[in-house]
Structure formats: structure tokens, C-alpha cells
Amino acid sequence: MGPPFSKEIISQNSCYFRQQFAFYRLCVEFGTSFKLAPRCAAQTNSERAMPVRSLHHVSFTVTDLDKTQQFAEDFGLLTVEKSNDNLVMKTGGGDAWCYQARPGERGFSSLGFLVDSERDLENAISDHGATAIRELDTPGGGLGVTLTNPEGMKVDLVYGIAGDVPIEVQPELRPNTPAARTRFGEPQSTRPLGPATLYRLGHLGLFVKDYKASAEWFEKTIGLKVSDSMHVPGNPEHTVVAFMRIDRGEEWVDHHSVFLAQSDKTDLHHISFEAQDFEAQARAHRWLLSRGWQPNWGIGRHPLGCHVFDVWFDPDRYRFETFTDTDLLNNKHETGHHDISSHEMDAWSSKPPEAYFED
């Protein structure tokens, strides 16, 4: 199944069409035979999904533990534990840890969600075949179980982890705009160049071979809801992308905690951490350049989710992202279904999206 539009038509159309047509072409190339998936069926009352609270952690194997630590510290993560065979890091927002790396062949090991109670861990065992409850040997202690999703990815559920003390943040900016003047007779506060102040692990993006099975699993097992999906041009039933949020009822949550994209491989696309504000992102961008690290894209704004993003490659070419100013949704939000040709990936850039998705 090939792209339905000629290069001439693409060149005559707007930036957003060129961006998303290129993204659609990438999806075609990623799919071995590009078997398109219909939208996921609604969850029935008889299925008990896990009431997860937030995304908690990610784990990797990396080819150079020392270089990974140096990059992650320059990016804004804080080292909690380090040995020859283990690296554990946290944000400054009060988490005990959120990132773990061990030496080995490049690989994404697991992701983890925080749940509300030990009973939720027991339900994960009885309802979804999770492993037995174990005591965690990571900072903050706690308990955990592990599930395996249809792609073979390990998904941890954790509970009872003691938090840490949040670090002191930079003074908040007081912007002056035509509609709102907030600062009189004093200069804007300045900040030094340096790593971004990170508050939490906010979301991640996953490449999956079977979009339908993966999206249904995250809905029915983890309890995520689709905030927005994207489908092949002219075919609303054939989705290739989903932005999935945590379901906390009327509580406001991020637009998405998991991003799924149809691919010919199973892998992580990016992990994303909330930074203090856009100023922190811009100064951290300059800092990371001065440290010799490679940006993946530059600073931009995603139309779906609306957050400002900045993406960098770690030494193993996994993508680390900072984000700010994301949309907040609750259970009153109706899922948006979008033609992939009608939405840009970055509202601030006319660059084609190959660089954002290809290695």
C-alpha cells in the first residue's frame, strides 16, 4: 500500500500537509505489510483495568554506563545510586527514582506505573497474570509486580515507594504581555546556564508492531484512555497513532502518558520529563549544546497535547525530551480522531518529521 499523493501535490500544499504526509509515509515504511488497525473497542464493565496513578519509571541497558550518567546529569537528572553495574537517577520533583540503567547491549528494559494500593498489585496477579509481589531493591523501597504486554515489553506496577525531598527551583518568571503586566520597575530574574530543573517523568513514546493489540492492552489492563488518535488519510477506521492518558476520573491529568505508533519494530521512541518552564528548556538547550550532546529536533510545540518540547539523543541514541505547558484533561474529554494529513507534528517548524522518528 503506497502513498496516495504525488510529490507535485505535496509540494503545492501547506507545511502541515508536507509534514504529516511524510509521517504517513514513515508509518507505511515501518509496517511490514502495513496491516492497519481499527479503533479499539470500548472497555466492558466486566473487565477490571488497573487504576494506575502515574507513570513512575523507565529502565534500560546501555553500552556505556559512565557516558549515560554524564549525559543524563547534563540533561537534568540527579544521580541517586551508581556502581559498576547499576545507575539509578531521579528528577528534582520529589521522586525517589525514575530512571535506571545497567550495562549491556543497547535496549529498553521496562516501564513502570504507580498504583494506589497493595490490593491493586494483588488484582494485577489475579486478573492479568502479573508476577508475584516482590520487595523492590531500588531507592524508596516499596512493592512491585510485572506484567508483559503483547509486544513482549515488561510493564511494572509499583506501590509504597517513599518519596524524596524536592529540590529548590529557580524563581518563577513574571512575564509582561500586552494583556497582562505583572512586573514593574525591576528586571526579569535571570538564571544560569545549566541542566533543566526536572519535576517528573511525564510520558513516553513506544513503537509497536501491532497497534490494535497494544492499544487494547493499555486500555483494558492499565486503564489508559485515548485522548487523540490519528488515522490514515481518508480512512477513519484505520488508526496508526494514539495519545493515551491515565484515567483518574474527574481529576485533571496530562494529555498523554503513553504515545503509541505503528512500526515494524518494538522499541522505545522517547522518554519525556516535565521541566520548570520554557525558559528552563531554552537555557538547558544551550547548555546541552555547549556540552557536546546532539539535539534530535530543536525546541517545538506539538499541536496534539500542545506542550513545548525539546528532544536530545543519549549516547545510545535513545531520545530524552523535556516538556512544558501540556494540556490537562479529565473524563469529560471526548476522544479526538484525526486524519494524519491534517495535523502538524511541530507547529513552530516546517522541517519534515523523518528526523523525529528515524534513528
N, C-alpha and C positions, 0 to 999 in steps of 0.2 A: 504494500500500500504506500504510494508515494505522495509527496506534497501536491495539493490540488491547484496551486497558483504558480504562474510563471515568474521568472526573475523580473520581467518587464513590469508586470503588475505590481510586484513588491516595490520596485524602485520608484513607482509613481505614487505610492501611498505614504502615509504618515510614519513617523518614527515608531509609534507604538505598534503598528501593524508589522513593520520590519522586525522589531524585537520579538514579538510573540510568534511570528511565522518561523523565525529561527529557532525559538524554543520548541515549537511544534515539530520542526524537522529533527531536533535533537531527540525528542521523545520517540519519533519514528525510528531513528537510528539505534536508540537504546533498546527498543523492543525487538527481540529476536525475530518474531513474526508479527509483532505489534498486535497482539490479541487485546482488544480494547475491553475495558471492564465497565459493566453497567453500574449505576449508582447503588450504594449499599442499601439493603433492605432495612426498614426501621426495626429497632430492637423491640422484642416482645416482652410482656410483663413477666413471663416465666424465666427469663434469662437474667441472672444477677451479675451485673458488672461490678468491678471493684471500685469503691468510692475513693479514688486517689485524690490527694490534696495538692500535690505539686510535683514537677519534675525535680529529682533530687541529685542524681549523679550520672556521670559517664565514665567508662573505663576503657583503656587502650593497651595494646602492646606497641612499643616504639623501638626504633632501631638505635637510638642514642639517647639514653635517659638524661645525661647531663645537658645536651643541647636542647632537649624538650623542656627541661626545667628552666633554662635560661630564656627561651622564647616565652614560655608561659608567664614567667615573672615580669618580663618586659611588657607583656600583654596586659597584666594586671592581676593575675592570680597570685596567691600567697602560699608559700610552702609550709606545710604542717609537719610532714614526715618525709625523710629522704634516706635511703640506703642504697646499696649497690643493686638491689633488685626490686625496689619499690619507691614510687613517688606519689605522695598524696598532697593535694592542694585544695584551697578554699577561696571563696570570694571575701570581700570585706563586709558583707551584709549580715553576718551572724551565723552562718552555717558552719558546722564542724568540718565538713569536707564536701566537695562536689566533683572532683576530678582525680582519677587515679591512673597511673601508667606503670607498666612493668616492661623490662627489656625483652626483646624478641623480634620476630618478623612483624612488619607493619600490619596492624589490624585493629578493628573496633571490637571490643570485648563485650560490653554490656551497657545498658542504660537502666536507670532506676527511678521509681516513683515513691514518694512518701504517702503512706496511708494513715488513717485516723486511729486505728486500734489494733491490738493483737488479734482480736476476733477477725479483722479483715484478712490477716495472714492465714488464719485457720480456714476462712471461707475460700481463699485462693487455692488451698490444698484440696478441699472437698469439692469445690465447684469447677476448678480449672486445672487440676493436676499439678500444682506447684510442688516444688521440693519441700522437704521437711523444714520446719522453722529452725534457724541456726542463730547463734550469737555472732554478731558482726565483730570483726577484729580491726575495724577502722576507727578513727577518732570519733569520740562521742558515743561509742558503744551502740546498743540497740539490737533489734532483731530483724531478720530478713528471710524471705523465700525467693525462689527464682522460677520464672515461667520461661517458656520458649515459644516465640511467635512463629507463624507459618514460614517465615524466611530463615528460621534457624537462629535468630538473634536471641540473646539472653536478656530478659527483662526482669529486673529485681523489684520487689516490693519491700519497703523498709519501714520500721516504726520504732519509736522510743529513742531516737538519737538525741543526745544532749547538744544543745546549740553552743555557739561561741559568742564572744563579745564583739559587736560590730565595731569597725574601726572609725576613727574620726574622719569626716568627709570635708571637702573644700566648701567654703562659703557659697551659698546659693547665689546665682546671678540675679540681678534686678534689672530686667530689660526695659528700655524706653521704646515704645512703639507709638505711631500716630494716634492710636485709640486709647492707649493706657500709658501714662507717665508715672513711673514708680521710683525714679532716682533723681534727686535734685542736689546740686552743689557738691557732688562727690563723684570721683571716677569709678568706673566699673571695677570690681575686685579682680585682681589678676591671679593667675595660677602658674606654677612652674611647669615646664615640660616634664613629662614622665608617664608612667603607666596609668591607664584609666582606673578610676575607682569603680570596682565592680560590686554590684549588690547581690546578684544571684545568678544561677543558671536558669535561663528563661525558656529556651526551646532548642530543638534540634531538627535537622532535616535528614531524611532517610531515602536512599534509593532502594526500590523494591522490584522484584521480578514479577510478582503477582499483586497488582494494585488491589483488586477486589478482595482477595483473601486477607491482605494486610489491613485494609481499611475496616473490614468487618471485624477482624480480631481486636483492633484497638477500640472499636465501638463496643463490642459485646463483652470483652474481657476486661479491658482497662476502663471502660466507661467514657471514652472521649466522644465529643460531638464534632461534626463537621461544621466549621464556621463558613468556609467558602470552598468550592471545588471548581476545577477547570476541566473543560471537555474539548474534544477535537472539534475544529471548526465545522459548524452545521450539524453536529450530531450530539445533542444534549445527553443522550443516554450513555455515551462512551467517555468516561472520565479518565484522566491521566494524572491529576494532581489534587491533593486535598490538604487543607489547613485545618488541623484538628485541635480543639481546645479542651481543657479539663472541665468537667461538668460539676459545678458547685451550686446548682440551683439558681437562686436569685443573687448570689454573691458574684461580684464583678471579677472576671478573670481575663488573662491575656487572650488576644485574638486566636493565638495558637501556641500549643506546647510541642506539637509534633507536626512536621511537614512531610508528606509522602509524595514521591514522584515515581511514575512508572519508568523502569530501566531494564537493561539487560544484565544488571548486576545487583547484588545485595551489599550495601555498604552505607556508611555514614556520609552525608554531604557536608553538613556543618553543625557546630555547636555554637550557641549564642548566649551571651551574658549581658544582663542589663547594666548599663553604665549610668553615671550620675546625671549627665545631660549632654547636649550636643557639644558644648564647649569641651567637656572631658574627652569626647570622641575625637574632635578635631586636634586637640593638643596631643592625645595619645597617637593619633595617626602620624603626626610629625615626629614624635618620639620614636615610634617603631621604624620609620624610615631611617632615622639617624642611627639606629642600632643595626641596620643592615638587613632587616626582615623584608619579606616580599608581600606586597598587597595583592589581593586577588581581584579587586574591583575598584575600590575607592569608596568614598562616602556617598550614599544614595538614600532614596526613600522608596520603600515598597508600597505600591498603591493598595494591595490587599494586606490588611493589618496596619498599614500606614506608618510603620516605625522607620526611623532613621537607622541605617545600618552601615557598618564598616567591616570588611572581611579580609582576613590575612591567612597566609599559609604557614602552618607549623613546619618543623624540619622534615616531617614525613608527608607533607602536602595535604594534611587534613586542614579544613577551614575552621578558623576561630573567628567569631563575629561578636562585635558589640552592637547593642541596640538601645534606642531611647524612644520615648513618645509613641508607644504602641497603643492600638485600640483596645478598649476593655468591653467585654460582652458578658451577658448572662443568659439564663434560659429563655428569655423573651426574644432572643435573636433568631431570626429565620435564616436558614442556610441559603447562601447565595450560590447560584450555579452560573458559571461564566464561560462564554466562548473564549478559548485561549487566545484567539486572534484579536480580541477586543481589549486586552489588558496589558499594560507595560509591566516589565519586571522592576524597572527603576524610573520613577517619574522625573528624575533630575538628569538623566543621561540618555544619549542616543546610541550608546555602544551596543553592539549585538551581544546577546547573552551567552554565547558559547563559552566565554572565559569564566562565567559564573558557574557553569555546570560541568565543563570538561576539565580533566586533570591537567 
